[in-house]
Amino acid sequence: MEENPDDKRNVFLKLWDKTNKKVIGKFKDELCGKVMSEIVFMRSKQYGYIEEKKESLKCKGITRAVVKNKTKFIEMKKCINPEAEFVYKDMYTLANKGHDMYKTKVNKKALAPLDDKRKISIDGIYTFPFYIESVADKIMHHGKTIKERIGF
């Protein structure tokens, strides 16, 4: 059951807190206080973690059955290396053509070592969006311009 901030029970019992709502850099506690032993963040909406010897993987665009049954945490870990190969997985989807339903097999890119929306800085820690070059010399980031951080 999802919590609703407007529900009178939540207001009365103070179960809903808006202090961290829409704050950049804050993560939702998906494990209710349990500790993650290993974490792999590949890109937005593509990550995995291990807690109490249980793997949990999230991959947007890949069916849940494929993520659960055919994708492993070790594959994600190997795929972080920029020289790693792309990982493709077979998925079955339903399609219709002329009011007839078909089951189609799709070989889709499930894991990719490179984030196609972010550029990694020289130090390998910070990332910036692509096409930031037009304003990179005007934006300061921790005492340096973005142009100095990325190195172009």
Backbone as CSV, one residue per row, in Angstrom:
resi,resn,N_x,N_y,N_z,CA_x,CA_y,CA_z,C_x,C_y,C_z
1,MET,0.846,-1.181,0.000,0.000,0.000,0.000,0.890,1.242,0.000
2,GLU,0.626,2.137,-0.914,1.423,3.349,-0.989,0.903,4.399,-0.025
3,GLU,1.809,5.130,0.546,1.411,6.183,1.478,0.950,7.403,0.705
4,ASN,-0.069,8.028,1.210,-0.615,9.229,0.600,-0.419,10.382,1.580
5,PRO,0.256,11.453,1.156,0.504,12.548,2.098,-0.769,13.272,2.525
6,ASP,-1.827,13.167,1.725,-3.068,13.863,2.057,-4.003,13.027,2.934
7,ASP,-3.666,11.768,3.142,-4.484,10.895,3.976,-4.439,11.405,5.416
8,LYS,-5.604,11.568,6.047,-5.668,12.136,7.396,-4.933,11.286,8.425
9,ARG,-4.868,9.959,8.193,-4.146,9.100,9.141,-2.658,9.422,9.119
10,ASN,-2.101,9.682,7.924,-0.676,10.004,7.824,-0.364,11.361,8.439
11,VAL,-1.254,12.323,8.260,-1.053,13.648,8.841,-1.152,13.557,10.362
12,PHE,-2.135,12.823,10.847,-2.341,12.703,12.283,-1.212,11.925,12.959
13,LEU,-0.786,10.818,12.347,0.261,9.992,12.946,1.660,10.433,12.552
14,LYS,1.760,11.448,11.697,3.045,11.985,11.220,3.892,10.894,10.548
15,LEU,3.278,10.124,9.654,3.978,9.067,8.931,4.578,9.579,7.623
16,TRP,4.224,10.745,7.202,4.677,11.290,5.917,5.561,12.500,6.169
17,ASP,6.729,12.507,5.553,7.669,13.598,5.761,8.077,14.155,4.399
18,LYS,7.930,15.452,4.192,8.231,16.072,2.902,9.611,16.729,2.860
19,THR,10.433,16.551,3.867,11.705,17.281,3.913,12.640,16.901,2.769
20,ASN,12.670,15.647,2.351,13.581,15.218,1.288,12.888,15.031,-0.060
21,LYS,11.660,15.502,-0.176,10.934,15.341,-1.426,11.586,16.190,-2.517
22,LYS,11.890,15.566,-3.659,12.487,16.206,-4.833,13.862,16.818,-4.554
23,VAL,14.590,16.281,-3.588,15.936,16.749,-3.295,16.908,15.889,-4.098
24,ILE,17.749,16.535,-4.890,18.691,15.819,-5.729,19.731,15.122,-4.857
25,GLY,20.043,13.867,-5.186,21.060,13.125,-4.459,20.527,12.277,-3.330
26,LYS,19.234,12.336,-3.056,18.639,11.525,-1.995,18.017,10.282,-2.622
27,PHE,18.208,9.144,-1.993,17.665,7.887,-2.479,16.551,7.410,-1.560
28,LYS,15.607,6.700,-2.135,14.529,6.103,-1.373,15.075,4.852,-0.680
29,ASP,14.672,4.629,0.557,15.107,3.446,1.300,14.234,2.270,0.882
30,GLU,14.702,1.499,-0.100,13.936,0.378,-0.623,14.001,-0.845,0.281
31,LEU,14.967,-0.885,1.186,15.165,-2.080,2.005,14.703,-1.917,3.448
32,CYS,14.089,-0.815,3.768,13.571,-0.557,5.113,14.645,-0.726,6.187
33,GLY,15.821,-0.159,5.933,16.881,-0.167,6.923,17.868,-1.309,6.815
34,LYS,17.621,-2.313,5.953,18.584,-3.405,5.774,19.809,-2.879,5.030
35,VAL,20.943,-3.559,5.194,22.207,-3.085,4.640,22.500,-3.772,3.310
36,MET,22.906,-2.976,2.316,23.349,-3.512,1.033,24.830,-3.839,1.146
37,SER,25.219,-5.050,0.765,26.630,-5.410,0.847,27.385,-5.020,-0.421
38,GLU,26.744,-5.088,-1.579,27.359,-4.671,-2.842,26.332,-3.897,-3.653
39,ILE,26.817,-2.860,-4.359,25.935,-2.024,-5.168,26.610,-1.761,-6.506
40,VAL,25.834,-1.819,-7.582,26.321,-1.464,-8.913,25.311,-0.509,-9.529
41,PHE,25.717,0.744,-9.764,24.891,1.726,-10.456,25.474,1.903,-11.855
42,MET,24.780,1.415,-12.864,25.297,1.485,-14.227,24.879,2.779,-14.919
43,ARG,23.665,3.169,-14.775,23.092,4.377,-15.362,21.763,4.622,-14.673
44,SER,21.046,5.629,-15.084,19.762,5.868,-14.443,18.810,4.720,-14.775
45,LYS,18.095,4.266,-13.791,17.122,3.178,-13.892,17.747,1.849,-14.287
46,GLN,19.026,1.682,-14.021,19.691,0.411,-14.268,20.728,0.203,-13.169
47,TYR,20.357,-0.597,-12.177,21.239,-0.821,-11.041,20.941,-2.167,-10.414
48,GLY,21.822,-2.610,-9.563,21.638,-3.851,-8.844,22.319,-3.788,-7.492
49,TYR,21.840,-4.592,-6.551,22.455,-4.637,-5.238,22.254,-6.015,-4.620
50,ILE,23.091,-6.323,-3.634,22.979,-7.571,-2.893,22.751,-7.211,-1.431
51,GLU,21.720,-7.803,-0.846,21.473,-7.637,0.586,21.125,-9.002,1.157
52,GLU,21.851,-9.373,2.195,21.680,-10.669,2.858,21.684,-11.820,1.848
53,LYS,22.662,-11.826,0.944,22.874,-12.863,-0.073,21.717,-12.976,-1.072
54,LYS,20.916,-11.931,-1.188,19.812,-11.912,-2.144,20.085,-10.821,-3.170
55,GLU,20.095,-11.195,-4.454,20.321,-10.232,-5.532,19.025,-9.526,-5.880
56,SER,19.125,-8.246,-6.142,17.990,-7.476,-6.618,18.475,-6.586,-7.756
57,LEU,17.895,-6.758,-8.931,18.321,-6.028,-10.123,17.166,-5.231,-10.697
58,LYS,17.467,-4.049,-11.219,16.476,-3.205,-11.884,17.040,-2.788,-13.232
59,CYS,16.298,-3.060,-14.295,16.708,-2.682,-15.655,15.484,-2.188,-16.402
60,LYS,15.424,-0.902,-16.626,14.293,-0.339,-17.368,14.361,-0.785,-18.820
61,GLY,13.221,-1.181,-19.372,13.149,-1.584,-20.769,13.315,-3.066,-20.996
62,ILE,13.657,-3.804,-19.956,13.804,-5.251,-20.038,12.694,-5.874,-19.197
63,THR,12.051,-6.899,-19.717,10.944,-7.504,-18.986,11.419,-8.075,-17.656
64,ARG,10.516,-8.063,-16.680,10.860,-8.522,-15.337,11.290,-9.985,-15.316
65,ALA,10.678,-10.802,-16.168,11.027,-12.223,-16.201,12.468,-12.418,-16.649
66,VAL,12.907,-11.652,-17.635,14.288,-11.757,-18.123,15.257,-11.267,-17.055
67,VAL,14.933,-10.169,-16.398,15.809,-9.641,-15.344,15.899,-10.633,-14.190
68,LYS,14.782,-11.229,-13.824,14.754,-12.144,-12.686,15.427,-13.474,-12.998
69,ASN,15.181,-14.043,-14.174,15.625,-15.407,-14.465,16.926,-15.495,-15.259
70,LYS,17.239,-14.496,-16.071,18.375,-14.630,-16.980,19.497,-13.628,-16.759
71,THR,19.307,-12.657,-15.872,20.337,-11.650,-15.633,20.914,-11.852,-14.233
72,LYS,22.221,-11.772,-14.123,22.894,-11.985,-12.844,23.657,-10.721,-12.429
73,PHE,23.853,-10.583,-11.134,24.571,-9.437,-10.580,26.009,-9.395,-11.090
74,ILE,26.622,-10.568,-11.236,28.013,-10.628,-11.703,28.129,-10.072,-13.129
75,GLU,27.090,-10.235,-13.955,27.097,-9.658,-15.303,27.132,-8.133,-15.237
76,MET,26.342,-7.568,-14.327,26.343,-6.113,-14.147,27.711,-5.640,-13.684
77,LYS,28.303,-6.382,-12.765,29.599,-6.001,-12.221,30.674,-5.997,-13.308
78,LYS,30.661,-7.011,-14.174,31.624,-7.078,-15.271,31.378,-5.985,-16.298
79,CYS,30.136,-5.579,-16.461,29.767,-4.618,-17.489,30.129,-3.178,-17.112
80,ILE,30.542,-2.929,-15.880,30.936,-1.569,-15.477,32.208,-1.131,-16.178
81,ASN,33.087,-2.055,-16.464,34.339,-1.751,-17.155,34.025,-1.152,-18.532
82,PRO,34.564,0.036,-18.871,34.249,0.666,-20.166,34.647,-0.164,-21.381
83,GLU,35.596,-1.087,-21.234,36.002,-1.931,-22.355,35.152,-3.196,-22.469
84,ALA,34.165,-3.372,-21.591,33.348,-4.585,-21.590,32.434,-4.626,-22.814
85,GLU,31.965,-5.810,-23.118,31.052,-6.021,-24.239,29.621,-5.724,-23.798
86,PHE,28.775,-5.390,-24.766,27.358,-5.242,-24.495,26.769,-6.619,-24.187
87,VAL,25.771,-6.669,-23.311,25.107,-7.924,-22.968,23.715,-7.892,-23.580
88,TYR,23.433,-8.864,-24.435,22.136,-8.966,-25.091,21.351,-10.114,-24.475
89,LYS,20.048,-9.935,-24.354,19.161,-10.960,-23.805,17.977,-11.154,-24.751
90,ASP,17.503,-12.400,-24.854,16.320,-12.704,-25.652,15.074,-12.469,-24.819
91,MET,14.116,-11.737,-25.402,12.838,-11.477,-24.745,11.719,-11.884,-25.689
92,TYR,10.624,-12.326,-25.119,9.438,-12.642,-25.907,8.376,-11.590,-25.604
93,THR,7.801,-11.012,-26.656,6.776,-9.991,-26.495,5.571,-10.345,-27.351
94,LEU,4.449,-9.728,-27.044,3.242,-9.914,-27.842,3.096,-8.744,-28.797
95,ALA,2.743,-9.054,-30.029,2.506,-8.026,-31.037,1.261,-8.404,-31.810
96,ASN,0.604,-7.404,-32.378,-0.566,-7.716,-33.200,-0.403,-7.100,-34.583
97,LYS,-0.938,-7.792,-35.544,-0.920,-7.312,-36.923,-2.217,-7.762,-37.566
98,GLY,-3.022,-6.811,-37.985,-4.308,-7.155,-38.589,-5.216,-7.918,-37.647
99,HIS,-5.285,-7.533,-36.421,-6.105,-8.145,-35.368,-5.690,-9.581,-35.050
100,ASP,-4.502,-9.974,-35.430,-3.961,-11.284,-35.068,-2.807,-11.071,-34.094
101,MET,-2.799,-11.851,-33.026,-1.751,-11.738,-32.012,-0.599,-12.683,-32.340
102,TYR,0.617,-12.179,-32.180,1.820,-12.958,-32.428,2.758,-12.853,-31.237
103,LYS,3.464,-13.928,-31.003,4.522,-13.915,-30.000,5.824,-13.724,-30.771
104,THR,6.556,-12.644,-30.439,7.793,-12.349,-31.160,8.976,-12.455,-30.215
105,LYS,10.086,-12.896,-30.778,11.321,-13.001,-30.021,12.198,-11.808,-30.388
106,VAL,12.671,-11.081,-29.367,13.485,-9.893,-29.572,14.815,-10.093,-28.859
107,ASN,15.914,-9.845,-29.543,17.236,-9.879,-28.933,17.597,-8.436,-28.603
108,LYS,17.481,-8.060,-27.337,17.609,-6.666,-26.922,18.870,-6.450,-26.099
109,LYS,19.450,-5.253,-26.239,20.620,-4.891,-25.447,20.156,-4.656,-24.006
110,ALA,20.578,-5.526,-23.100,20.141,-5.440,-21.710,21.104,-4.621,-20.860
111,LEU,22.396,-4.844,-21.032,23.407,-4.146,-20.242,24.443,-3.532,-21.166
112,ALA,24.765,-2.284,-20.920,25.762,-1.586,-21.720,26.773,-0.931,-20.789
113,PRO,28.068,-1.015,-21.132,29.084,-0.442,-20.247,29.129,1.085,-20.276
114,LEU,28.585,1.698,-21.306,28.653,3.148,-21.433,27.278,3.770,-21.258
115,ASP,27.238,4.849,-20.511,26.004,5.608,-20.353,25.913,6.574,-21.519
116,ASP,24.872,6.465,-22.307,24.749,7.292,-23.496,24.200,8.687,-23.213
117,LYS,23.992,9.017,-21.937,23.471,10.337,-21.603,24.436,11.165,-20.748
118,ARG,25.514,10.564,-20.295,26.441,11.256,-19.405,27.866,11.140,-19.912
119,LYS,28.669,12.144,-19.607,30.088,12.163,-19.953,30.878,12.118,-18.647
120,ILE,31.875,11.243,-18.570,32.666,11.068,-17.353,33.832,12.045,-17.364
121,SER,34.108,12.667,-16.216,35.209,13.617,-16.117,36.552,12.892,-16.126
122,ILE,37.632,13.659,-16.186,38.984,13.094,-16.249,39.296,12.253,-15.012
123,ASP,38.858,12.711,-13.833,39.156,11.976,-12.611,38.324,10.705,-12.451
124,GLY,37.313,10.502,-13.301,36.502,9.296,-13.252,35.444,9.294,-12.174
125,ILE,35.242,10.412,-11.494,34.278,10.480,-10.397,33.009,11.204,-10.831
126,TYR,33.169,12.387,-11.385,32.022,13.210,-11.744,31.539,12.893,-13.152
127,THR,30.227,13.039,-13.358,29.656,12.893,-14.691,28.843,14.133,-15.015
128,PHE,28.800,14.456,-16.293,28.060,15.622,-16.764,27.258,15.232,-17.994
129,PRO,26.168,15.932,-18.259,25.380,15.595,-19.446,26.133,15.925,-20.727
130,PHE,25.849,15.151,-21.780,26.425,15.463,-23.081,25.916,16.823,-23.546
131,TYR,26.598,17.408,-24.481,26.259,18.712,-25.076,26.323,19.844,-24.068
132,ILE,27.149,19.690,-23.040,27.340,20.759,-22.072,28.477,21.683,-22.516
133,GLU,29.128,21.339,-23.624,30.302,22.086,-24.077,30.002,23.573,-24.304
134,SER,28.769,23.893,-24.708,28.438,25.281,-25.016,28.487,26.182,-23.785
135,VAL,28.272,25.632,-22.601,28.291,26.440,-21.372,29.332,25.942,-20.376
136,ALA,30.200,25.038,-20.804,31.142,24.403,-19.883,32.142,25.372,-19.270
137,ASP,32.479,26.442,-19.963,33.442,27.390,-19.403,32.782,28.406,-18.472
138,LYS,31.446,28.378,-18.356,30.729,29.334,-17.511,30.237,28.734,-16.199
139,ILE,30.173,27.398,-16.104,29.626,26.743,-14.916,30.765,26.243,-14.031
140,MET,30.720,26.620,-12.765,31.726,26.182,-11.798,31.226,24.938,-11.072
141,HIS,32.154,24.010,-10.834,31.826,22.778,-10.127,32.987,22.457,-9.187
142,HIS,32.790,22.642,-7.903,33.810,22.405,-6.871,35.109,23.167,-7.172
143,GLY,34.989,24.447,-7.493,36.160,25.297,-7.673,36.782,25.275,-9.054
144,LYS,36.303,24.451,-9.958,36.810,24.399,-11.329,35.646,24.533,-12.292
145,THR,35.975,24.995,-13.490,34.915,25.010,-14.504,34.708,23.594,-15.016
146,ILE,33.557,23.340,-15.576,33.269,22.010,-16.126,34.219,21.701,-17.288
147,LYS,34.616,22.736,-18.010,35.559,22.544,-19.117,36.868,21.968,-18.601
148,GLU,37.345,22.436,-17.444,38.580,21.923,-16.837,38.372,20.507,-16.306
149,ARG,37.186,20.215,-15.765,36.917,18.894,-15.207,36.857,17.808,-16.289
150,ILE,36.183,18.121,-17.404,36.010,17.109,-18.454,37.270,17.027,-19.313
151,GLY,37.913,18.137,-19.562,39.160,18.135,-20.302,38.976,18.185,-21.804
152,PHE,38.125,19.086,-22.287,38.000,19.266,-23.743,38.268,20.697,-24.110
